[in-house]
Amino acid sequence: MSTTEQRVAIVTGSARGIGAATAVRLAAEGRAVAVVDLDEAACQETVDKITSAGGTARAFGCDVSDSAQVEAAVARVAEELGAPTVLVNNAGVLRDNLLFKMSDADWDTVLGVHLRGAFLMSRACQSHMVDAGFGRIVNLSSSSALGNRGQVNYAAAKAGMQGFTKTLAKELGKFGITANSVAPGFIATDMTAATAERVGMGFDDFKAAAATQIPVQRVGAPEDVAHAIAFFTGEQAGFVSGQVMYVAGGPLN
Ligand SMILES: NC(=O)c1ccc[n+]([C@@H]2O[C@H](COP(=O)([O-])OP(=O)(O)OC[C@H]3O[C@@H](n4cnc5c(N)ncnc54)[C@H](O)[C@@H]3O)[C@@H](O)[C@H]2O)c1
């Protein structure tokens, strides 16, 4: 690649929240960004934010847990924007419940979007990265990987993301590809707002209560996570691979 050529980044689940902030951040760093989410129309807000700031972005509708949709979306990205050599596996859902109340569907949905989605996307993008001799993969884990009541599905998926990441790092390193994981703590997004609603608390009270348990005494913003992801996707981060960075306002026990 010449130094003037623009690298293409796929950010899954980037219609809103952490994914949207990451798409905006990577575009500001000069990447052409594929804004991927379930509903293509819902991606437009992120695309507009990027293009109105002078960046390059396009919307792509895709369910990351569906193999055929992932293959088709990655092929479209390669055709319309260029070969994707940066991949952020961020798409996510919650289906929280205590073990005895958790349905098969809630287990399968969460494992399907997070783990299977990251697998399908990484597999579809790897040949583009190998051909380029360069790749940056970042997988979203979570502080819940360490265990969290009511989240056996999500905790298993997010712990799985860490093993998946380390294995990608070992397999793909010789091709100039790094794989790292970012594990956020409490970040204020629609996802945590939905959790507040589920437990019957107002979001402001929920955030304030969470902040008292966090050493820096505030909850995180999507941009806090985007900043860590941007580091791992950087041109100069090629000797950092297989790592898990907690972005949680303090150490976790
Ligand atoms: N918010 C937090 O506190 C927090 C903490 C730790 C980890 N995370 C992780 O960070 C990531 C982003 O979380 P967020 O808080 O921004 O969530 P969010 O719910 O605001 O956004 C998630 C996005 O993923 C998309 N998505 C869901 N299923 C999809 C699928 N099958 N295919 C494509 N897109 C899909 C949604 O449409 C949505 O736009 C998730 O992986 C989440 O598990 C979040």
The ligand as a Gaussian input file, in Angstrom:
#p B3LYP/6-31G(d) Opt

LIG

0 1
 N      -22.320000      -0.487000      27.049000
 C      -21.559000      -1.151000      27.869000
 O      -21.510000      -0.870000      29.091000
 C      -20.673000      -2.276000      27.370000
 C      -19.795000      -2.852000      28.293000
 C      -18.976000      -3.883000      27.864000
 C      -19.033000      -4.331000      26.555000
 N      -19.902000      -3.758000      25.689000
 C      -19.924000      -4.288000      24.328000
 O      -19.676000      -3.252000      23.411000
 C      -20.360000      -3.508000      22.183000
 C      -21.232000      -2.313000      21.835000
 O      -22.166000      -2.093000      22.889000
 P      -23.113000      -0.810000      22.982000
 O      -23.266000      -0.526000      24.418000
 O      -22.678000       0.232000      22.034000
 O      -24.490000      -1.500000      22.497000
 P      -25.737000      -0.918000      21.681000
 O      -26.867000      -1.841000      22.010000
 O      -25.911000       0.529000      21.905000
 O      -25.277000      -1.125000      20.168000
 C      -25.085000      -2.414000      19.631000
 C      -25.274000      -2.348000      18.126000
 O      -25.073000      -3.683000      17.602000
 C      -26.070000      -3.896000      16.619000
 N      -26.326000      -5.333000      16.439000
 C      -26.950000      -6.174000      17.293000
 N      -27.052000      -7.393000      16.753000
 C      -26.473000      -7.325000      15.527000
 C      -26.274000      -8.275000      14.498000
 N      -26.692000      -9.541000      14.612000
 N      -25.634000      -7.867000      13.376000
 C      -25.214000      -6.585000      13.241000
 N      -25.381000      -5.642000      14.189000
 C      -25.999000      -6.020000      15.324000
 C      -27.304000      -3.177000      17.160000
 O      -28.269000      -2.974000      16.144000
 C      -26.697000      -1.909000      17.717000
 O      -26.630000      -0.883000      16.759000
 C      -21.138000      -4.805000      22.409000
 O      -20.384000      -5.882000      21.921000
 C      -21.251000      -4.864000      23.900000
 O      -21.446000      -6.184000      24.358000
 C      -20.730000      -2.734000      26.061000

